[in-house]
Amino acid sequence: MKNKLVTLFGGGGFVGRYVTQALLEAGARVRIAERDPRDAWFLRPLGGLGQTQFMAADITKPETVARAVEGADCVVNLVGILSGDFEKLHVEGAANVAKAAADAGVSALVHMSAIGADPESPSAYGRSKAQGEEAVRAAFPTATIVRPSIIFGREDDFINRFARMIAGAPVIPVLRSEVRFQPVYVVDVADAIVAALGNPGEFGGKTFELGGPDVLTMGELIRWIAKTIGRDRAITDIPDSLGALLAALPGTPITGDQWRMLQLDNVVSKDMPGIAALGITPTPLATVAPGWLVLYRKHGRFGLKSAA
């Protein structure tokens, strides 16, 4: 990857900051394409002089995408949403990036999808991810597609969201307690993406499902977080009938589509190559998450001594 120019769509997001860092460490030059480049300026100190570029681009506007990939050696698309116009971003936007990458003659394209991408998915999110993969393959057949499970890391909005909830409430309701996840560390996801970019001959045209070494149910995950942050809470499993009702109401923390996503396990398929096939040894949640979850302990890091 040394001296190669990589255009990174979504570089200012949670996963993007780690992919940027991994690319810079590999010696690549990184062009971060964001609708508002100022959202990614915090990444400037990570690279050497001239190693990081910033460009305004919107994946729903093909002309801006074409400018962003001009002269690039590789392209990565990390753009995704959990609610909103899935068709516009996950399908049309993904197609725009893949077409522009093909027209620019780049050597490698990595597209980030998600476990659960399926044209028959009960959720619009899952269907749109599958349609996006199809659009990418049509335009750039040798693209590498990665489908991570839930991604965790210091800035995530999954583990941290539950930790905030547990720290602030005496009773914790748990929706879909038995649904299973295979959380994967954001650093490992970034390393997997860089590995795929660096060897398109081996990894191009393939789809990889990325999961960590641990499979946890929603209930197990909530209870692990509570124990890790030293909070003794009443944790109550919510019946599906009530969960479905909550998801149907406006203003609740979960949408109807997210509820439908929770009907299926979010784990790596045994029939798909995984993160190890990209040369990455996955990191267990318990080895890294306590380092930042300490923020949610009653006395922060000073509470560790009394909890020992």
C-alpha positions in Angstrom: 0.0 0.0 0.0 3.0 2.3 0.3 2.5 5.6 -1.7 -0.8 4.3 -3.2 -3.7 6.9 -3.2 -6.8 5.5 -1.6 -10.1 7.4 -1.8 -12.1 6.7 1.3 -15.9 7.5 1.4 -17.1 7.8 4.9 -13.6 8.4 6.4 -14.9 10.7 9.1 -17.2 8.1 10.6 -16.6 5.7 13.4 -15.1 2.9 11.2 -13.5 5.5 8.9 -11.2 6.9 11.4 -9.7 3.5 12.0 -9.4 2.6 8.3 -7.7 6.0 7.8 -5.2 5.2 10.5 -4.5 1.7 9.2 -4.0 3.0 5.7 -1.6 5.7 6.9 0.4 3.3 8.9 0.7 1.1 5.8 2.2 4.1 4.0 -0.8 4.9 1.8 -2.0 8.4 0.9 -5.6 8.8 1.9 -8.2 11.1 0.2 -11.1 11.3 2.6 -14.3 12.1 0.8 -17.1 13.6 2.9 -20.2 15.7 2.2 -18.6 18.2 4.6 -14.8 17.6 4.7 -14.7 19.6 8.0 -16.3 16.6 9.7 -13.1 14.7 9.1 -10.5 17.3 9.8 -9.8 15.8 13.2 -7.9 13.1 11.2 -5.2 15.5 9.9 -2.7 14.9 12.7 -2.6 11.1 12.0 -0.6 11.4 8.8 2.6 12.9 7.6 2.9 16.1 5.5 0.8 15.7 2.4 -0.3 12.1 3.3 -4.0 13.0 4.0 -6.3 14.9 1.6 -9.9 16.0 2.0 -12.5 16.4 -0.7 -16.2 17.3 -0.7 -18.2 14.4 -2.2 -21.7 13.0 -1.8 -22.2 9.4 -3.0 -25.7 10.3 -4.2 -24.2 12.7 -6.7 -22.2 10.9 -9.3 -20.2 13.9 -10.5 -18.8 14.5 -7.1 -17.9 10.8 -6.7 -16.1 10.8 -10.1 -14.0 13.8 -9.0 -13.2 12.1 -5.7 -11.8 8.9 -7.3 -9.9 10.6 -10.1 -6.3 9.5 -9.9 -6.9 7.0 -7.1 -5.3 3.6 -6.9 -7.9 2.1 -4.6 -11.4 3.0 -3.3 -13.2 2.1 -0.1 -16.9 2.8 0.6 -17.9 2.8 4.2 -21.1 4.8 3.9 -24.1 3.3 5.6 -27.2 4.3 7.7 -29.4 2.5 10.2 -32.5 4.5 9.3 -33.6 6.8 6.5 -33.4 6.5 2.7 -31.7 3.1 2.4 -32.3 3.0 -1.4 -30.6 6.3 -2.0 -27.4 5.5 0.0 -27.1 1.7 0.2 -28.1 1.0 -3.4 -27.8 4.1 -5.6 -24.8 5.5 -3.7 -23.0 2.2 -3.7 -23.6 1.9 -7.4 -22.2 5.4 -8.0 -19.0 4.6 -6.2 -18.5 1.3 -7.9 -19.2 2.8 -11.4 -16.8 5.7 -10.7 -14.1 3.3 -9.5 -14.4 1.2 -12.6 -14.3 4.2 -14.9 -11.2 5.5 -13.1 -9.5 2.2 -13.5 -8.6 1.7 -9.9 -7.0 -1.6 -8.9 -9.1 -2.5 -5.9 -12.5 -1.6 -4.4 -13.7 -2.6 -0.9 -17.4 -2.1 -0.2 -18.6 -2.4 3.4 -22.0 -4.2 3.6 -23.4 -6.0 6.7 -24.2 -9.4 8.0 -27.9 -9.9 7.2 -27.6 -8.6 3.7 -30.3 -10.7 1.9 -32.8 -9.9 -0.8 -35.4 -11.8 1.2 -34.6 -10.0 4.5 -37.6 -9.0 6.6 -36.0 -5.6 7.1 -35.6 -2.9 4.5 -32.1 -2.4 5.8 -31.1 -6.0 5.0 -32.7 -5.9 1.6 -31.0 -2.6 0.7 -27.6 -4.0 1.7 -28.1 -7.0 -0.6 -29.2 -4.8 -3.5 -26.2 -2.6 -2.9 -23.9 -5.6 -3.1 -25.5 -6.6 -6.4 -25.1 -3.1 -7.8 -21.4 -3.0 -6.8 -20.8 -6.5 -8.3 -22.5 -5.4 -11.6 -20.3 -2.3 -11.9 -17.0 -3.7 -10.4 -17.0 -7.5 -10.4 -13.6 -7.8 -8.6 -14.8 -5.7 -5.6 -14.2 -7.1 -2.2 -17.3 -7.0 0.0 -17.0 -7.2 3.7 -20.0 -7.9 6.0 -19.3 -7.1 9.6 -21.4 -8.1 12.6 -21.9 -5.4 15.2 -18.7 -3.3 15.3 -17.4 -2.3 18.7 -14.7 0.3 19.7 -14.1 3.3 21.9 -16.4 5.6 19.9 -19.1 3.0 19.0 -22.8 3.7 19.4 -23.7 0.1 20.5 -21.7 -1.0 23.5 -21.5 2.6 24.7 -25.2 3.2 24.3 -26.1 0.2 26.5 -23.4 1.3 29.0 -24.9 4.8 29.3 -28.4 3.2 29.7 -27.2 0.8 32.4 -25.3 3.6 34.2 -28.3 5.9 34.3 -31.3 3.6 35.0 -32.2 1.2 37.9 -34.1 -1.2 35.6 -32.9 -2.3 32.2 -35.4 -3.6 29.7 -33.9 -6.0 27.1 -35.5 -6.5 23.7 -34.9 -9.8 21.9 -32.8 -11.2 24.7 -32.0 -14.4 22.8 -30.9 -12.9 19.5 -27.2 -13.6 19.0 -24.4 -11.2 17.9 -20.7 -11.8 17.1 -19.2 -8.4 17.9 -16.0 -7.5 16.0 -13.4 -5.0 17.0 -13.2 -1.9 14.8 -9.4 -2.1 14.6 -9.7 -5.7 13.2 -12.3 -4.5 10.6 -9.9 -1.7 9.5 -7.0 -4.1 9.2 -9.2 -6.5 7.2 -10.1 -3.8 4.8 -6.5 -2.8 4.3 -5.5 -6.4 3.7 -8.2 -6.8 1.0 -7.0 -3.6 -0.7 -3.4 -4.8 -0.6 -4.1 -8.1 -2.4 -6.9 -7.7 -4.9 -5.6 -10.7 -6.8 -6.4 -13.0 -3.9 -9.3 -11.2 -2.3 -11.0 -9.4 -5.2 -14.5 -10.7 -6.2 -15.0 -12.3 -2.8 -17.4 -11.6 0.1 -16.2 -11.9 3.7 -18.3 -12.0 6.9 -16.4 -10.4 9.8 -17.1 -11.4 13.3 -15.2 -11.6 16.6 -14.2 -14.7 18.5 -17.3 -14.5 20.8 -21.0 -15.1 20.1 -23.2 -13.4 22.7 -27.0 -13.1 23.1 -28.4 -9.7 23.6 -29.1 -10.6 27.2 -25.6 -11.9 27.8 -24.1 -8.8 26.3 -26.2 -6.5 28.5 -25.3 -8.4 31.7 -21.6 -8.5 30.7 -21.6 -4.7 30.3 -23.4 -4.2 33.6 -20.9 -6.4 35.4 -17.9 -4.7 33.7 -19.0 -1.3 34.8 -19.8 -2.4 38.3 -23.5 -1.7 38.1 -26.0 -4.0 39.9 -29.2 -3.5 37.9 -32.5 -5.2 37.6 -32.4 -6.6 34.0 -35.7 -7.6 32.6 -36.4 -9.4 29.3 -39.2 -7.8 27.4 -41.7 -10.2 25.6 -41.7 -10.0 21.9 -45.4 -8.9 21.8 -44.5 -5.8 23.8 -41.3 -5.2 21.9 -43.1 -5.2 18.6 -45.6 -2.7 20.0 -42.9 -0.4 21.2 -41.2 -0.6 17.8 -44.4 0.4 16.1 -44.8 3.6 18.2 -43.2 6.9 17.2 -40.4 8.4 19.3 -39.2 5.1 20.8 -35.5 4.1 20.8 -36.1 1.4 18.1 -37.8 1.6 14.7 -40.0 -1.0 13.2 -37.3 -1.9 10.7 -34.7 -2.3 13.4 -37.1 -4.5 15.2 -37.4 -6.7 12.1 -33.6 -6.8 11.9 -33.5 -8.2 15.5 -35.6 -11.2 14.5 -32.5 -12.8 13.0 -29.1 -13.7 14.5 -26.2 -11.4 13.5 -23.4 -14.0 13.3 -21.0 -15.2 10.7 -22.2 -17.9 8.3 -20.3 -21.1 8.4 -20.5 -21.1 4.6 -18.7 -17.8 4.1 -15.0 -16.9 4.5 -14.4 -15.0 7.7 -11.9 -12.5 9.1 -9.2 -15.1 9.5 -9.2 -15.6 5.7 -8.0 -12.0 5.5 -5.1 -12.8 7.9 -6.6 -11.1 10.9 -6.9 -12.7 14.4 -10.0 -11.3 15.9 -9.9 -9.5 19.3 -12.2 -10.6 22.1 -14.5 -7.9 23.5 -13.4 -8.5 27.0 -9.7 -7.7 26.3 -10.3 -4.1 25.1 -13.7 -2.8 26.0 -13.1 -2.5 29.8 -10.5 0.1 29.0 -13.1 2.7 27.9 -16.1 1.3 29.7 -14.5 2.4 32.9 -16.0 5.8 32.1 -19.4 4.4 33.1 -18.3 3.1 36.5 -19.8 5.0 39.5 -16.4 6.5 40.3 -14.8 6.1 36.9 -11.3 4.5 37.0 -11.1 5.2 40.7 -13.9 2.6 41.2 -11.7 -0.2 39.9 -9.9 -0.6 43.2 -13.0 -1.1 45.2 -14.4 -3.5 42.6 -11.3 -5.7 42.6 
